[in-house]
Amino acid sequence: MIGKRTFLAAAAASAMALSGGYALAAGHANKVVLQLKWVTQAQFAGYYVAQDKGFYKEEGLDVEIKPGGPDVSPPQVIAGGGADVVLDWMPSALASREKGLSLVNIAQPFKSSGMMLTCRKDTGIASPADFKDKTLGVWFFGNEYPFLSWMSTLGIATDGSAGGVTVLKQGFNVDPILNKQADCVSTMTYNEYWQIIDAGLSPDDLIVFKYEDEGVSTLEDGMYVLEENLNDPVFVDKMVRFVRASMKGWKYAEENSDEAAEIVLDNDATGAQTEKHQKRMMGEVAKLTAGSNGALDVADYERTVQTLLNGGSDPVITKAPEGAWTHAITDRALN
């Protein structure tokens, strides 16, 4: 953990932290660029609600929300100077940190994990032991780490060898399970599972393995910044205001899920989302943010770290991280 620092107010007027070529100076004291982990959808409703309801404006902030996509890696975006703060899953963030990108968790709106592996029952899979010699769809771009940790814990190779699993690099859709190219695919409780149902398979056709139930629960959708920027009092003050307004948006979204879904739809420039799917998604997402006030629960963090370290011969991270989170922002934002 980063200790609470005494920030020098005298440096505020001219503070400048260079991060991947991006200068954070006093002139940017109220501008925040947020990079989402995926496209505009109810997974990120709290931020769109905070913007729509004027919560950011009340904090004097000008917030730009940048949607993600299949070719967008939040760690790469922030490393290249394209964002002040990014949303990422903790396994990806900690793996990036071990590789040299100094990401720090400053807030954690999601308390629970929504990640699942959804399988067709007609493949004969009834338990994780039945994964052997099967083809499993897995997301990459940093999303593969919980899966790899789980398989390593089970002692199941992921190289397609006999007794192992064949990993199908899954696109961000559920086609492989519908077309029987894969026995199982990666899904989220609030999104892809329902895409399978909407495509014609019934819950009775499927067996679902929730990562949390399998002891591989890791934190998702935390807010991350570059560690060096936390030395800049201007940046810190901006993040305090950003977190406060964002969590106000999240709690409003939890309590007004249908309205929050409508706000998300209003911000979907692609027009690809449907009202039915977004309202259902918001209802499921609210279950994952419930119980969090935005401050990272240290026990949840330590559980995530242990899950990643317990990856057998090929763990996601090789040592316990240092300085990977801080309460310095939420202590000020939420009190």
C-alpha positions, -999 to +999 in steps of 0.1 A: +000+000+000+011+035-007+012+055+025-007+087+030+015+114+017+018+150+027+013+168-006+031+201-010+005+227-019+032+250-032+039+226-060+003+226-072+005+255-095+033+241-116+031+204-108+038+183-138+041+145-138+053+130-171+037+096-177+043+080-211+046+114-227+014+128-211+019+160-190-004+165-161-001+202-153-021+228-134-039+237-166-054+202-166-066+205-130-103+198-140-100+176-171-102+139-166-100+113-193-114+079-184-107+048-205-134+021-202-125-016-204-152-023-230-178-006-251-205+016-238-228-006-217-244-009-183-211-024-169-200+013-168-233+029-159-220+047-128-198+069-148-224+078-174-249+085-146-224+108-129-219+126-161-256+128-170-268+139-135-241+166-133-222+149-105-189+156-122-199+191-130-207+197-093-171+187-086-158+212-112-147+184-135-147+180-173-148+143-178-143+125-211-154+089-211-136+069-238-153+036-248-131+005-251-133-023-276-118-056-287-085-039-297-083-015-267-060-024-238-065+000-209-029-005-196-015+003-230-038+034-233-026+048-200+010+039-207+008+058-239-007+089-223-043+084-236-060+085-202-057+098-166-075+068-152-085+034-166-108+006-156-093-028-155-095-062-139-071-066-110-053-097-125-045-077-156-034-046-136-012-066-113+004-085-142+010-052-159+026-038-127+049-068-124+060-061-160+069-026-152+038-004-157+032+011-122-006+009-121-022+016-087-058+009-077-073+040-062-110+028-060-129-004-063-166+000-072-171-037-080-173-059-049-180-092-065-169-110-097-192-117-126-169-140-145-181-175-155-173-204-177-205-215-194-207-250-210-231-271-230-244-300-210-244-322-241-206-322-240-207-343-208-192-317-186-206-318-151-176-306-131-142-289-136-126-323-138-145-329-170-127-299-187-098-323-197-096-328-235-122-302-241-121-269-260-127-238-239-132-203-252-111-178-234-108-140-237-074-125-240-060-089-238-055-094-201-088-112-194-071-146-197-053-144-163-081-156-140-087-186-164-050-195-166-047-193-128-077-216-124-064-242-148-030-241-132-046-246-098-065-276-112-033-290-127-048-289-162-025-279-190-037-253-215-015-263-244-039-288-260-020-318-249-037-351-238-054-346-205-053-308-209-076-283-226-075-267-259-078-229-256-098-212-282-090-175-284-126-163-280-138-132-297-161-109-277-191-129-286-206-164-279-205-179-314-181-207-305-206-224-281-236-218-304-217-233-334-202-261-312-167-249-319-161-248-282-175-269-253-174-239-230-170-202-234-162-173-211-192-153-200-202-126-176-232-128-154-245-096-168-237-100-205-226-130-225-246-156-206-278-138-216-266-136-252-265-174-252-300-175-238-312-149-263-297-170-291-319-200-283-302-222-258-321-226-225-306-226-189-314-263-189-290-268-219-261-252-199-240-257-169-223-227-154-192-224-133-188-191-115-152-182-108-162-171-073-177-205-065-146-222-077-123-203-054-108-182-082-126-149-074-106-119-085-115-082-085-129-066-116-134-031-129-113-012-105-100+024-111-063+026-118-038+054-123-001+056-127+018+056-094+040+086-103+010+108-109+001+103-072+031+126-064+012+155-081-012+172-057-032+187-086-037+152-100-046+138-065-072+165-059-087+158-093-089+120-085-105+127-052-133+147-069-136+121-097-139+091-073-165+110-051-187+119-081-183+084-097-194+066-066-223+089-063-232+079-099-228+042-090-251+043-060-277+062-080-274+036-107-279+008-082-311+024-068-324+035-102-314+007-125-339+012-153-331+049-155-294+042-154-298+017-184-316+044-203-287+069-197-263+043-210-284+038-241-284+076-246-246+075-246-242+045-270-231+062-302-231+029-321-268+022-314-258-015-310-273-019-275-309-028-269-331-016-240-340-051-229-304-062-227-291-031-210-319-031-183-311-067-176-274-060-175-278-031-151-298-053-128-270-079-127-242-053-124-260-037-094-255-071-076-217-068-082-213-032-070-236-037-040-217-037-008-189-014-020-186+023-012-156+025-036-128+019-011-108-012-019-114-040+007-080-052+017-092-087+023-106-088-013-073-076-026-053-102-007-076-129-019-070-118-055-033-118-050-033-153-035-054-166-063-029-153-088+001-165-069-014-200-064-012-207-101+011-237-098+042-238-121+030-208-142+014-182-119+000-150-132+023-130-109+055-144-093+056-123-061+033-103-039+030-068-053+041-037-033+024-004-037-004-017-060-032+001-042-039+031-020-067+044+002-053+079+000-079+089-026-110+072-011-101+083+024-106+119+012-133+113-013-157+093+008-153+109+042 
